[in-house]
């Protein structure tokens, strides 16, 4: 029997600006990565998202990013390991105030955007994120890119780690994601995304943008909440996974 977590990046609205369809997506996912006010989100949005997740029975994770609201955290910053560690602690602490007030536990931490991609390729930056998690709460799970240095660093420090794959993103042959600046980086074809996702979960394989098939481990599947097709994707992906005998469960039940 296959078991996998289905997650989405939520709580990314800010002030008068609304991004995503959080209340609808929460009906289909098992874990939510909540923005912590740096790349997106604000105090009211964070509180509302945690409340909605609790009501939906969805596990909550912190989604720390770079302090770059204008760039949505997707621009590489010349930040060093010390800054990566401090940014992670700061944002974990902010979200934990809301999870504690709601009477739920912070399940995981998943870095966002450029922070996620930079750490996936840089062991020193990965260790900084993992040290932050361990020092704040070593029971919190690290959710990171499958086959990346982030997971390697987490294991070294004794953290529980979960291997994340992407339903709507294309892969390079080294297992990293195709940069968003390149054509074909984001998959908009629902049927293709679903077929790729089922294969990653049941076969542990994914076809890269060059056509090469590589091994991949799927503990958790991400569907980006700001993708215009996110709701349709997550609804259909869940239905197809369950039709293929896959149980949807939160990360804590898998790793």
C-alpha angles and dihedrals in degrees: 000000000000121000127189141166120236113209139177135191105245142165091057097136116109128201108307092354119094120201124181135355099269100165091052097043091050088067091068109031129078098206133033126205104210121206111237104211101272105087093012142341131059137217096281094043092049092051093046093047093050090049093049092047092051091050090050093048091242121147116241128227133178117249105199119187142166119295091257113119093163093054093038088235092289097112119090111245124201090245121152129218093267090057093046089054095047093045090052094049093046094052095041089053092050094052093041089062088063096042090050092049089050091050096242134114126246102247103191150346122235117178116226135235117315092009089056094046095045093049092047088065101033120066094196092055091044091053090051091056092045093048089053092052093046093049094048099040121340092197091067114104122236112227110199145154114294113258092008134134088247092070091042090055092047092053091048090056093046098250123146106251133198124202113229128204129184126235094194104036132084121232134225120223091258090059096255122124121263106255112257089237090069125081114260095023093124120048113220098171106101095201092050092048092050094048092048092049095051090049093050091052100040101032104023090231137116132184113234126221089264093053097254116133116226135183117259135174117220117200092146135017121212126210111183112239093213093056107108088225094048098111094047091045097050094043093051096039091054092048093049094046091051090047087056093053097262118143117217112222135154121264095258090063093051108044 
